[in-house]
Amino acid sequence: MSLIRAIYVILGLIVTSLVLIPCQLVAMATGWKRAQRVLPWWWHRSAVKLMGIKVHVHGTPSPARPLLITANHVSWLDIVVIGSVMPLSYIAKSEVAGWPIFGILAKLQRTVFVERERRAKTGAVAGEIADRMTGGDVMVLFAEGTSSNGIHVLPFKSSLVGGAAKAIEAAKGEATVQPLALNYTHLDGLPIGRFYKTRLAWYGDMEMASHLWWVLRHGVIDVNVAFGPAVPFSGGAERKAMTRDLEATVRRLVGEATAGRLAETVTGPGTAADAAAVAGPEKAAQDVREPV
C-alpha cells in the first residue's frame, strides 16, 4: 500500500504542477503580482493534501506590512507546510537554486537567494529583499541557517536577521518581524517519539531522494505551525537582542507543541484574511486575520 500511496502522491503533484507552473511563468513574465503570490500558495495547499500532511495553525500571521517571518527549520517539508498557510516567499541560501526540482519550485515562488560567502553581493540582495517587502510580499527567513534534527531548536543567527535588517534600513522604514515555530508531532495519528522526529527531519548529510521517498510512502503527518507575537523593527533596533527574543519565543512554542499545550488550534491551511495578503499591502494592512 505504501508504494501505491507514493505513486498516487507523485502523480497528483505532477498534474498540479502541469496546471499551475505555466500559469506562474506567465504571471512572472507579465508582472502580475497578485497571481505570482497566490499560485504558489495554491500549489502548496494541494501538496499538503496529497501528501497527507495535516497543518494545525496556532495564532495568526500579522496583517502589518512589510512583514518578515523568522522560523525554525526542520526539513524540506517546512517549505510546503508554511507555503500552504498564506501567500509568501522565502529567503534561502544560494545552493537551493541548484537543487533538482526544489530549486525550480523555489525560483517559481520568487525566492531571494543569498550568497553568504560573497559579501560583495550583500547590498544588492538587501535591496531586493527591501523592494519585495515594501511591495507587500511576506518574506520567510529560516533563522537557524540550517535544518535541525527536529528535536532541538538551533541558535538563531543574528547575522541572518541582520541581513534582513539591512533590507529594512534600505527601505528607510519600519517593518514587522514575527517568530514562527514548526513542530512535527504525529504520524498516522500516533505521537512521534525521538526516533521518528529525526526521521522526519532532513538535516546533515541525508540524501534528498531517499528522504522524499520515505515521506511519500508513509502515512498522515501532523505538524503544528505556531505564530508568536509580532514585534516592530526599525533600523535603530538592536538586532542581537531581537534575535534572542525571537529564538526564545520559537523554543517556547516548540516545547508547548510537543507537550500538547498550544492554544486553540485551527486545522488545515488558510485564514480568513488570506485574500488580503494576495490583494496587496494596502488591503492587507487594513484587515484583521481571524482563523477559520
C-alpha positions as CSV (number, residue, x, y, z in Angstrom):
1,M,0.0,0.0,0.0
2,S,2.9,2.4,0.7
3,L,4.1,2.0,-2.9
4,I,0.7,2.8,-4.3
5,R,0.3,5.7,-2.0
6,A,3.7,7.2,-3.1
7,I,2.8,6.8,-6.8
8,Y,-0.6,8.4,-6.2
9,V,1.1,11.4,-4.5
10,I,3.7,11.8,-7.2
11,L,1.1,11.7,-10.0
12,G,-1.1,14.2,-8.1
13,L,1.9,16.6,-7.7
14,I,2.8,16.2,-11.4
15,V,-0.8,17.1,-12.5
16,T,-1.0,20.0,-10.1
17,S,2.4,21.3,-11.4
18,L,1.4,20.9,-15.0
19,V,-1.6,23.1,-14.4
20,L,-0.1,25.8,-12.1
21,I,3.5,26.2,-13.3
22,P,2.7,27.5,-16.8
23,C,0.3,30.0,-15.1
24,Q,3.0,31.1,-12.8
25,L,5.5,31.6,-15.6
26,V,3.0,33.8,-17.4
27,A,2.3,35.8,-14.3
28,M,6.1,36.3,-13.7
29,A,6.6,37.3,-17.4
30,T,3.8,39.8,-17.3
31,G,4.5,41.2,-13.8
32,W,1.1,40.1,-12.5
33,K,1.9,40.3,-8.8
34,R,-1.4,39.1,-7.5
35,A,-1.1,35.8,-9.4
36,Q,2.6,35.5,-8.5
37,R,1.6,35.4,-4.9
38,V,-1.5,33.2,-5.0
39,L,-0.4,30.5,-7.4
40,P,2.4,29.0,-5.3
41,W,0.1,29.1,-2.3
42,W,-2.4,27.0,-4.3
43,W,0.3,24.6,-5.2
44,H,1.4,24.1,-1.6
45,R,-2.2,23.8,-0.4
46,S,-2.7,21.0,-3.0
47,A,0.6,19.4,-2.0
48,V,-0.1,19.1,1.7
49,K,-3.5,17.5,0.9
50,L,-2.0,15.0,-1.5
51,M,0.9,14.1,0.9
52,G,-1.4,13.6,3.9
53,I,0.0,16.5,5.9
54,K,-2.4,18.0,8.5
55,V,-1.3,21.6,9.2
56,H,-2.5,22.9,12.6
57,V,-2.2,26.6,12.7
58,H,-1.9,28.4,16.1
59,G,-2.1,32.1,16.3
60,T,-2.4,34.4,13.3
61,P,0.1,36.0,10.9
62,S,0.4,39.7,11.4
63,P,-1.5,41.9,8.9
64,A,1.2,44.5,9.1
65,R,3.4,45.2,6.1
66,P,6.4,45.0,5.5
67,L,6.5,41.6,7.3
68,L,9.4,39.3,7.9
69,I,8.7,35.9,9.4
70,T,11.6,34.1,11.3
71,A,11.1,30.3,11.6
72,N,13.0,27.3,12.9
73,H,13.9,24.8,10.2
74,V,13.4,21.0,10.4
75,S,13.0,19.7,6.8
76,W,12.3,20.5,3.2
77,L,8.7,19.8,4.2
78,D,8.8,23.1,6.0
79,I,8.6,24.9,2.6
80,V,5.4,23.1,1.7
81,V,3.9,23.4,5.2
82,I,4.5,27.2,5.6
83,G,3.7,27.9,2.0
84,S,0.2,26.3,2.5
85,V,-0.7,28.7,5.2
86,M,-0.6,32.0,3.3
87,P,1.0,33.6,0.2
88,L,4.7,34.3,0.9
89,S,8.2,33.9,-0.4
90,Y,11.5,32.7,1.1
91,I,15.0,33.9,1.7
92,A,17.3,31.0,1.1
93,K,20.9,30.1,0.6
94,S,22.1,30.2,-3.0
95,E,22.7,26.4,-3.1
96,V,19.0,25.8,-3.0
97,A,18.7,27.3,-6.5
98,G,20.7,24.4,-7.9
99,W,18.7,21.6,-6.2
100,P,16.8,19.3,-8.6
101,I,13.1,20.0,-8.7
102,F,13.1,22.0,-5.4
103,G,15.4,24.7,-7.0
104,I,12.9,25.2,-9.8
105,L,10.0,25.4,-7.4
106,A,11.9,27.9,-5.3
107,K,12.5,30.1,-8.3
108,L,8.9,29.9,-9.2
109,Q,8.0,31.1,-5.7
110,R,10.3,34.1,-6.3
111,T,12.7,33.0,-3.5
112,V,15.5,35.5,-2.8
113,F,18.8,33.6,-2.9
114,V,21.6,34.8,-0.6
115,E,25.3,34.0,-1.3
116,R,26.6,34.2,2.3
117,E,30.2,33.8,1.3
118,R,30.2,36.7,-1.1
119,R,29.7,39.8,0.9
120,A,30.1,42.0,-2.1
121,K,26.6,41.0,-3.2
122,T,25.0,41.7,0.2
123,G,23.9,45.2,-0.7
124,A,22.2,44.0,-3.9
125,V,20.4,41.2,-2.1
126,A,19.4,43.5,0.7
127,G,18.0,45.9,-1.9
128,E,16.0,43.1,-3.5
129,I,14.6,42.0,-0.2
130,A,13.7,45.6,0.7
131,D,11.9,46.0,-2.6
132,R,9.9,42.8,-2.1
133,M,8.9,43.6,1.4
134,T,7.9,47.2,0.7
135,G,6.0,45.9,-2.3
136,G,3.8,43.8,0.1
137,D,5.5,40.4,-0.2
138,V,5.8,38.4,3.1
139,M,9.3,37.0,3.4
140,V,10.2,34.0,5.4
141,L,13.7,33.5,6.9
142,F,14.9,30.2,8.5
143,A,16.9,32.0,11.2
144,E,18.9,28.9,12.3
145,G,20.8,29.0,9.0
146,T,20.4,25.2,8.6
147,S,17.9,22.4,9.4
148,S,17.8,20.7,12.8
149,N,17.1,17.2,13.9
150,G,13.5,18.1,14.7
151,I,14.1,17.7,18.5
152,H,16.1,20.8,19.3
153,V,15.9,24.4,18.0
154,L,19.3,25.6,17.0
155,P,20.5,29.1,17.9
156,F,19.2,31.8,15.7
157,K,21.9,33.6,13.7
158,S,21.8,37.3,14.3
159,S,23.9,37.8,11.1
160,L,21.0,36.4,9.1
161,V,18.4,38.5,10.9
162,G,20.9,41.4,10.4
163,G,20.9,40.8,6.7
164,A,17.1,41.3,6.7
165,A,17.6,44.3,8.9
166,K,19.8,45.9,6.3
167,A,16.9,45.4,3.9
168,I,14.6,47.2,6.3
169,E,17.2,50.0,6.6
170,A,17.5,50.2,2.8
171,A,13.8,50.6,2.6
172,K,14.2,53.6,5.1
173,G,11.2,52.4,7.1
174,E,9.9,50.2,9.8
175,A,9.0,46.6,9.4
176,T,7.3,43.9,11.5
177,V,9.1,40.7,12.5
178,Q,7.1,37.7,13.6
179,P,8.5,34.4,15.0
180,L,7.1,31.1,13.7
181,A,7.6,27.7,15.3
182,L,7.3,24.4,13.4
183,N,6.9,21.0,15.2
184,Y,6.0,17.7,13.6
185,T,4.0,15.9,16.3
186,H,2.1,12.9,15.0
187,L,2.5,10.1,12.3
188,D,-0.6,8.1,11.5
189,G,-2.3,9.7,14.5
190,L,0.3,8.5,17.0
191,P,2.7,10.8,18.8
192,I,6.1,11.0,17.2
193,G,8.9,9.9,19.5
194,R,12.5,11.0,19.3
195,F,13.3,8.4,16.6
196,Y,10.7,9.4,14.2
197,K,11.3,13.1,14.8
198,T,14.8,12.6,13.5
199,R,13.4,10.5,10.7
200,L,11.0,13.2,9.5
201,A,13.7,15.9,9.8
202,W,16.0,16.4,6.9
203,Y,19.4,17.5,8.1
204,G,23.2,16.8,8.0
205,D,24.2,14.6,5.0
206,M,20.8,13.0,4.4
207,E,20.1,12.3,0.7
208,M,17.1,14.3,-0.6
209,A,15.8,11.5,-2.9
210,S,15.6,8.8,-0.2
211,H,14.1,11.1,2.4
212,L,11.5,12.3,-0.1
213,W,10.6,8.7,-1.0
214,W,10.3,7.8,2.7
215,V,7.9,10.7,3.4
216,L,5.7,9.9,0.3
217,R,5.4,6.2,1.3
218,H,4.3,6.9,4.9
219,G,1.0,8.0,6.4
220,V,-0.6,11.1,7.7
221,I,1.7,13.6,9.3
222,D,0.5,16.3,11.8
223,V,2.5,19.5,12.1
224,N,2.0,22.5,14.3
225,V,2.6,25.9,12.8
226,A,2.6,28.4,15.7
227,F,2.8,32.2,15.1
228,G,4.3,34.2,18.0
229,P,3.7,37.9,18.8
230,A,4.8,40.2,16.1
231,V,7.3,43.0,17.0
232,P,8.1,46.2,15.2
233,F,11.7,46.6,14.0
234,S,13.4,49.8,12.7
235,G,16.9,50.5,11.5
236,G,18.0,51.6,15.0
237,A,16.8,48.4,16.8
238,E,19.3,46.1,18.4
239,R,19.3,43.0,16.1
240,K,21.2,40.7,18.5
241,A,18.7,41.3,21.3
242,M,15.8,40.9,18.9
243,T,17.2,37.7,17.6
244,R,17.5,36.3,21.1
245,D,13.9,37.2,21.8
246,L,12.7,35.6,18.5
247,E,14.6,32.4,19.3
248,A,13.2,32.2,22.8
249,T,9.7,32.6,21.5
250,V,10.2,29.8,19.0
251,R,11.7,27.5,21.6
252,R,8.8,28.1,23.9
253,L,6.2,27.4,21.1
254,V,8.0,24.2,20.0
255,G,8.0,23.0,23.6
256,E,4.3,23.7,24.0
257,A,3.5,21.9,20.8
258,T,5.5,18.8,22.0
259,A,3.6,18.9,25.3
260,G,0.2,19.5,23.6
261,R,-0.2,22.8,25.4
262,L,-0.6,25.2,22.5
263,A,-3.7,27.4,22.4
264,E,-6.8,26.7,20.3
265,T,-5.8,25.0,17.0
266,V,-7.0,25.7,13.5
267,T,-6.7,22.5,11.4
268,G,-5.7,22.9,7.8
269,P,-4.1,25.7,5.8
270,G,-5.6,29.1,5.2
271,T,-7.0,32.0,7.1
272,A,-10.0,34.3,6.6
273,A,-7.7,37.1,5.5
274,D,-5.5,35.3,3.0
275,A,-7.2,37.2,0.3
276,A,-5.9,40.4,1.9
277,A,-2.3,39.1,1.6
278,V,-3.0,38.4,-2.1
279,A,-4.7,41.7,-2.7
280,G,-1.7,43.8,-1.8
281,P,-0.1,45.7,1.1
282,E,-2.8,48.4,1.3
283,K,-5.6,45.9,1.7
284,A,-3.6,43.6,4.0
285,A,-2.8,46.4,6.4
286,Q,-6.5,47.1,6.9
287,D,-7.7,43.6,7.6
288,V,-7.5,41.6,10.8
289,R,-6.7,38.0,10.4
290,E,-9.1,35.5,12.0
291,P,-8.8,31.7,12.0
292,V,-11.4,29.8,10.1
